[in-house]
Amino acid sequence: MREQRKKLVGVVTSDKMEKTVVVTVTTTKRHPRYGKVMRLKKKYMAHDESNEIREGDRVQIIEAMPKSRRKRWAVMSVLERAR
């Protein structure tokens, strides 16, 4: 019950900043009226202390204390490396 921080899985779309990566998280949701399945994308800025994650990597991010104005997530682990 101790770990209540949110965790998300996404793909790194940008690694051009120092110690920061942009992670795109894709979720699916049904339209409330028409029932069509929609694919929603959202971008999160995540802290990468080691600066070794590259574009295309599949990562898990976790909620963290704010590091800057837009960066409130941190990279927890790399699930799959980009080819």
C-alpha positions as CSV (number, residue, x, y, z in Angstrom):
1,M,0.0,0.0,0.0
2,R,3.0,2.3,0.3
3,E,3.7,2.8,-3.4
4,Q,0.9,5.0,-4.6
5,R,2.7,6.9,-7.4
6,K,1.4,6.6,-10.9
7,K,3.3,4.5,-13.4
8,L,3.0,4.8,-17.2
9,V,4.6,3.0,-20.1
10,G,5.5,4.8,-23.3
11,V,8.0,5.4,-26.1
12,V,10.7,8.0,-26.1
13,T,10.1,10.5,-28.9
14,S,12.8,13.0,-28.1
15,D,16.2,12.9,-26.3
16,K,17.6,16.2,-27.4
17,M,17.7,17.8,-23.9
18,E,20.1,17.3,-21.1
19,K,18.9,14.7,-18.6
20,T,15.3,15.0,-20.0
21,V,13.4,12.8,-22.4
22,V,9.9,13.3,-23.9
23,V,7.8,10.1,-23.5
24,T,4.6,9.6,-25.6
25,V,2.1,7.5,-23.8
26,T,-0.7,5.9,-26.0
27,T,-4.0,4.9,-24.4
28,T,-7.3,3.6,-25.8
29,K,-10.7,4.9,-24.7
30,R,-14.2,4.3,-26.0
31,H,-16.2,7.2,-27.2
32,P,-19.0,7.8,-24.6
33,R,-21.8,8.1,-27.2
34,Y,-20.7,6.2,-30.3
35,G,-18.7,3.4,-28.8
36,K,-15.8,3.8,-31.3
37,V,-12.4,3.0,-29.8
38,M,-10.2,6.1,-29.9
39,R,-6.4,6.1,-29.6
40,L,-5.2,9.0,-27.4
41,K,-1.6,10.2,-27.2
42,K,-0.1,12.4,-24.4
43,K,3.5,13.6,-24.0
44,Y,5.3,13.7,-20.7
45,M,8.7,15.1,-19.9
46,A,10.6,12.7,-17.7
47,H,13.9,13.0,-15.9
48,D,16.8,10.8,-17.0
49,E,19.7,11.2,-14.6
50,S,22.1,8.9,-16.5
51,N,21.3,10.6,-19.8
52,E,21.6,7.2,-21.6
53,I,18.1,6.7,-22.9
54,R,17.7,7.1,-26.6
55,E,14.8,7.9,-29.0
56,G,12.6,4.9,-29.7
57,D,13.2,3.1,-26.4
58,R,10.2,1.8,-24.6
59,V,10.3,3.0,-21.0
60,Q,8.3,3.0,-17.8
61,I,8.0,6.4,-16.0
62,I,6.9,7.1,-12.5
63,E,5.5,10.2,-10.8
64,A,8.2,12.3,-9.1
65,M,8.7,15.6,-7.3
66,P,8.8,18.5,-9.7
67,K,12.3,19.0,-11.3
68,S,11.3,22.0,-13.4
69,R,8.2,23.8,-14.7
70,R,7.0,20.9,-16.9
71,K,9.0,17.9,-15.6
72,R,7.1,15.9,-13.0
73,W,8.0,12.4,-14.1
74,A,11.1,10.2,-13.9
75,V,12.3,7.3,-15.9
76,M,12.0,4.2,-13.8
77,S,13.3,1.5,-16.2
78,V,13.9,0.7,-19.8
79,L,11.6,-2.1,-21.0
80,E,12.9,-2.4,-24.6
81,R,15.8,-0.8,-26.4
82,A,15.4,0.8,-29.9
83,R,17.0,-1.1,-32.8
